[in-house]
Amino acid sequence: MASIGGYGSGKTLGVCAMGNLLSYSIPGNMGIILRKSLPKLHDSTERIFLECLERLQDATGIGVQFREMRDGFPHRIIYENGSEVLFRPTEDLGRFLGPQYGWFYLNEAQEEPEKTFKDLSGRLRLPLAVPYLHGYLDSNPPHKTHWIARTFPNEGTWTKEFTIDGREIKVPFEMQRSSTKGNPFLDPGYVASLMATHDPTEVKRIIEGFYGFEYKGRPVYPQFSFEKHVGDPELKKMTLIRVWDFGFHNPACTWHQMFRCKEGQVHWTILHELLLHELTAEQFALSMDPVTGHPRGVLHETKRLWPDFPYTLVQDGGDAAGAQVTDKGPGPIIRLARPRDQGGFNLHFKYRKFPDIDPGLDLVRRCLTTRCKCGYYLLTIHRRCQAVIEGLAGGYHYGEPRSGHEIKPKPVKDGYYDNPLDTVRYAGELFYRPAMRKEESLEELEQPAAWNPRQESAGADPWAWMERLRG
């Protein structure tokens, strides 16, 4: 189980109380509590555990012995029922991974490599506690690409199923999220001071307890502002643009519209985003989630959000790399363009090569900088596009210079923000720039009835094939 929460949200208290309960309730249980170093272990984690133990003793009268005293703190506690709890730093993990444990607690796990968590999980096998084995970790919310976010991606409970010698084994997982605002013992002034000294993205992470981002380096888009560029733009009855970035590990897609305002300026709105993981291009387009059994993917998202939007008013775009044929076979753009009876989705992409990314970056910057006479900036992002917003706010950034010889820095390829922000740049180059330069390109986006590359047969439901997938 992972307890992820904002500063001072009470994560440690809950896990320490559970550790005491497991040791008290299961005679002979063996638990271990770990943190990066002994000073950190003493200053917060063990103090709270001892306070919980004192309350347990007051309520039950159970006796304990304190052993291995150092700096005024015990590093081994023996309960009168034979249970033990050890306190150890992770700096020399191999020294104490021999025993079998009934439970472990890894405090501030974002400080640790994933190997620490895996090694501890491998020791969670104490026979006396087999029905009640528990592994706990807590942390302030790390970066969205951190191993904790990959292992515990969503709040709630779920299981992973395995077949061992013909038996179906279910391994339960749980992630609990807590907010600083939910701690009744904190002065509201503390929360207010955090909100006053951090931007909205940081507040979402350090107060609300959501995974976020931290970066070292210069943001690619310092012109971005939550107040200026984030809102609730509505879908208009004109071309809806989907721009894809393919990649098995982290495919991304963003939805856009471009139109002329009453002042004659071409505006650009980003309406939605989708980021998934470990999927082929076909699966990213449309597939069934193996855990929930529900449909997922770009095509499903389009229908889910805008069920009555005409399918023929959707246009797709991407990088020309997706249309190449390599030794691995045709690229994703080619495969997705195949007819449905050949495993494709009959999608027709607009694409081109982008040998130099700087013109596209400059175009996005210009749209973020320019405020139209109508009162809006040229680029507006819907507030539900969290990855795009966080990327614009600094998640998409230049790395720190490695030497004084770097002439042209490049944005960091972090495997998370770079993909959706690449789709934004593609959208600018493929659709927005032509719309600014050529009247007919803008008319195509504003009056799309003239082009109809995917006209379905008369009277047919263009989404019926999605329903057949469910069956």
N, C-alpha and C positions, 0 to 999 in steps of 0.2 A: 504494500500500500504506500502511496505517495501523498504526503500532505504538503501542498504548495500554497503559499500565502504571502500577503504583503508584510511590510515591516510591522513587527509587534502585533501580529494577528492571532497569537496564541497557538502556533503550530506545535512548539516544543512541549507545552503543558499537556496537550491531549495525548501525545505519543508516550510521554513519561508516565502518565496515569495508566495507560494500557499496559506498558511494560511491567509496572508494579502488580497489576491485576493478573497478568499471565504468570508471574513468579509466585504470587500468593495462591492462585487457584490450582496450579499444577505442581504437585510435589516433585522435587528433583529436576525441575526445569532449569535450563541454562540459557541466559541471555547475555548479550554483549552490546555495549553502547560505544560508538566511535565518532571521532571528529578528527580533523586534520592534525591538530597538535594538542598537547596536554593543556597549555594555557587556555585555549579556546574551549576545550572540553570542561575545564574547571569553572570558567567564568560564567558560563550560562547553562549548558546542558546538565551538568551534574548537580549544580545548585537546585535546579528545578526538580530533578529526579529525587533528590533528598527531601525536598519540601513535600512532594507527593508521598514519599515513603513515611514521613512523619505523620501525615494525615491518615495513612493506612494503619499505622500502629495505634493511633488514637482511636480508630474505629474498631479494630479487630483485636488489638493486644498482641499481635504476632511479634516475636522476638527476632532480632537480627544481630549478626556479628560483623564488625567492620575490620577488614584486613588490608594489607599492603598500603599503609598510610604514607602519603607523600604530599608535602605542602599543605597539610591539614585536610586533605581529601582522601577517602578510601578508594582504592581501585579494585576492590573485590568485596562484595556484600553477600553474606551467607544467611539465608532465611532459615528459621527453625524447622521448616518442612523439607529442608535439603536443597531448595532452589538456590541458584547463584546468579549474580549479575557482575559482569566484568566491565571496566572502563578502560579503553585503550585508544591511543592515537593511531591514525592510519599511516603514519610516516614509515613504519616498519611492519607492514601488514603480515608478512610471511611468518613472523615470530609466533603468532597466536592463532593461526588458521588451522591448527591441527585438530582441536576439539570439535565436537558436534554441538550445534546450537538448536534450541527450540524457538528462539526469536532473536532478531538483531534490530538495531536502530542506528542508522547512518544519518547523523545530524549535519545540516548544511551540505547536502550531497552535491550541490553544484561546484563545490571545491574539489571534488574527487573525479578521477577518470572512471569510465564505465567499468573497467576491469575490477575495481573495488567492489562495486555492486554485484557483479557476476561471481567473484570469488566468495563473497559472503553468502550468496544464494546457494552456492555449491556446498556450503557447510550447514545448511538448514535441513537437518535430517535426524535430530535427536529422537530415538524410538519412543521415549516416554511421552513426548509431546506431539506425536505424529498427527493426531486429529486437529491440533491447534497450532501448527507451525505458522509463524508470521515473520515477514520481513518488512521493516518500516524504513522509510526515508522521508526527510523533510527538507525544504529549501525555500529561500526566496525565489521568485520566478526567474529562471535562467533564460538565455537566448532561445529562440524558437528552434534553432538547429542543434541545441545541446542534447546529449544522450538522454537526459531525463524527459525532455519533451517528446523524443522519439518513442521512448518506452511507455510513457504515460501521456498520450496525446490529448485525451479528452477527460473532462470531469465525469465521474460516475463509476459504475462497475461493469466488468466484462470478463469473459473467460477465453483462454486459448486451449484448444482441444488437441490431444495427441493420442495415438494408438500404440500401446505398449503391450506386446505379447497378446494381441487380440483384445485387449481391454481398452475402453475409451476413458482417458484420463483428462479431467478438466483442471486447468490451473487458473485460479481467480486473480484478477487484478482490480485495483481500485485507486482512483485519484480524487482527493478532496481538495477543494479550493476555498481559501478563507480570505476575507478582506480585513484590512486594518480597521475599517469602520465598524466591523462586527465585534471588536473587543470592548466590552463594557467598562473595563478597568482603565482604559486609556483616556486621557484628557482630550476632548474634541479639538483643543488648540494644537495638539501634536499633528493631527490629521490635516488641519488647516495650514499649518506651516509647511508640511510636505507638498500640499497642493499649490502653495504660493511660490515654491522654489523649484518646481519641476513642470515640464511641459506635459500636455495631455497624454502623450504616448507613455512617458515615464510614470505618470500617475496610474495609468491602467495596469502597469506592471507592479510598481512598488507599493501601491495601496490596494488595488482591486485583486491582485494576485494572478493576473493573466501572464502567460509567457510573452516576452517582449524582445527587445534587442538592445545590445550595447555595441558600440563600435569605437575603434581607434582610427582616426584619419579624418579626412575632409569630406563632408557630404557632397554628393554629385549635384544635388539640387538645393542649394542654400536659399533659393528664392521661395521655397514652399512655406506656406503658413496655414495652420488649421483654420484660422479665422477667415482667411481670404479664399481658400480653395476647396474646403470640405463643406458639403451640403447634402440636399436631397433632390437632385435633379430627376425629373420624371421622364419616362420613356415617351418619345414622340412617334407619331405614325409616319415614320420614314425609315430609311435603311438602318438596320441594326448590325453593327460590325463586331465580329468575333475575331480576335487575334490570338494565335496559338504560339506557344514556345514548347517544342517537343523535347523530351528527355525522359528516359525510363524512370529515373530516380525522383525527379521533381518537375513533372509537366505543369504548365500554367496556361491559363486563358483569361483574357479580359474582354469585356463587352463595352462598346463605344457607340456614340452617335455624334455627328457633326452637322452643323446647320448655320444659317445666317440669321443674325438678330435684326431688330428693327433699325439699328444703326448701320447695317451693312457689313458687320464684322463676322467672320467665320468663327463660331464657338465649337468647343470640343468638350464632351462630357464622358466620364468613365462611370458606367452604371453598375458593374458587377465584376467579380473575380472568382476564379476557382483554382485552387492548388490541391493536387493530390500527390500520392507517392507510390513508387514502385509499380508503375503501370505502363503497358504498351500504348501506342497511339490509339489503337482501336478500343482498348479498355478505357482510356481517358475520354474518348468520344462518347462511349456508352457501354456500361457493363452493370453487373449486379454486385453489390457489396457482399463479400462472403460472410461477413459478421452479421449484418442486419437483414440481408436478403432483399434490400431495397435497391431500386435503380440509382445509378450515379453517373456522372460524366457531363460533358459540355452540352450535349443535346438534351439530356434530362433537365439540366439547370435552366436552359432556355425555355423549355415548356413549363417548368415549375413556376418560374417567376412571371412569365408572360404567356399564359396558356392560349390566349386569343390572338396573339401576334401572328401575322401571316408568315408562313415559312418562307415564301418567296422573297421577302424583304430582308432576309439575313444574308450577309456576305462575310466570307472568311478570308483571313490573311495570315501570312507567316514569313519566315525566313526561307530563302531559296535553298538553303542546305537541306530542308525537308523534302525537296523535290529531286534530290540527286539519287542516282543508282550507284551503289557501292558493292563491294564483294559480299556484303551481308544482304543484298537485295534492294528492292525499291524503297525509297524513303517514305516517311509517314504521309506526306502530302499526296504522293502517288497512290498509296494504299487506301487512304480515306476517300479518294476520288473514284474508286472502283464502284461498280453497281453493288447493290445490297446482296444480290445472289452470289457475288464473288468475294464476300467478306468485307466490302467497303460500306460507305454511307452516302455515296453520290455527292460528296462535298466538292465544291469548286473554289480553289484558293487563288487569291491574288498574292503574288510573292515577288521578291527580288533579292539580289545580293546586297549586303551591307558591309563593304570592305573597310569602311571607316565609320566608327560609331559617333564621332564628335559632331557631325552635322545634325544627327538625330537628337543628341543630347542638347545641343544649342536650340533646336526647335522647341523642345519641351520647356526649356528654360525661358524662352521668349514668351510662350503661352502663359507660363506662371507669372511672368513679370508684367505683362500687358493687361491693363484694366480698360475695358471698353466703356464708351460713353453711356451704354445701357446700364452700367453699374456693376456688371459681373466681370471677373477675370476670364480670359479666353479658355482656360482649362479649369473645369470643376470636377471634383471626385465625389462620388456618393460615399456617405459615411460607412456603409457596410463593407467597403473595399479596404479592409484593415491592412493587408499585406502591402498594397500599393501605397496607402497613406504612410505606413511606417517606413517603407522604402524611401519615399520622397522626403520624409522627415530626417533621414540619416542612416537608415538601415542599409540603403544602397549608397556606398561610399568608396572613396579612393583609399587605398592602403597607405600605410606609412612608408615614406621613401626608404628603400633598402640601402641606397648609396647616393652620393652626390651626382651620379652620372645619369640618373633617370631624367630623360627629356620630356617624355609624354606619359604621365601616369594613367593607369587604367582602373576602372571600377573593380572592386573585389568580387570575385566569383565565389559567393558564399553558399551556393546551392539552395538558397531560399529567396532572398529579395531580388537577386539578379534576374531570375526567370520572369516574374510578373513585370518587373521594370523594363526588361527587354521587350515584352509585348507592347508596352506603352510607346517605346521608341519606334517599334515597327509600325504601330498604328499611325504615328505622326508622319513617318516617311511614306507609307503606302497610301494613306487616305487624306490626312490633313494637309500636307504640303501640296498635293495635286489640287485639292479643293480650293486652296488659296490662289493658285496660279491659273487654273483653268475653270472658266465658268461652267463648261459642260461636265467637269468632274464633280463640282458642287451640285449641279442640277441632278446628276445621277444619284447622289446621296439624299437629296431633298425630295425628288420626284422619281422614285425607283420603279414605278409601274412600267416604264419604257423598257427596262431590262428584266429578264425573267429566266435566269439560267437553270432553274430547277423546277419548272412548272410541273405540278402533279397532274394526273389525269383528271378531267372535269368531274366534279362531285366527290372525289375521293378525299378521305381524311388524311392529310399529309403526315399526321403523327401516329397513324394506326400501327405502323410497324414497330413503334416503341412499345405499344401495349402487347404485341405478340412476343416481345422479348421476355416480358414478365411470365408468360405461360411456358 
